[in-house]
Amino acid sequence: MTEEIMILSHEPVPGYRKVFHIVVLVAVLYLGIIFLRPFL
């Protein structure tokens, strides 16, 4: 019996990586503000 290899692929969405990095940056800054607020 032969196994068939199935590949799941999609076309990349332009601008997705940039938006992802911006969202992660905002989340890290927000958490930093929350955690450092008692020391300010």
PyMOL commands that set and color helices and strands:
alter all, ss='L'
color gray80, all
select helices_A, chain A and resi 16-39
alter helices_A, ss='H'
color red, helices_A
deselect
rebuild
show_as cartoon
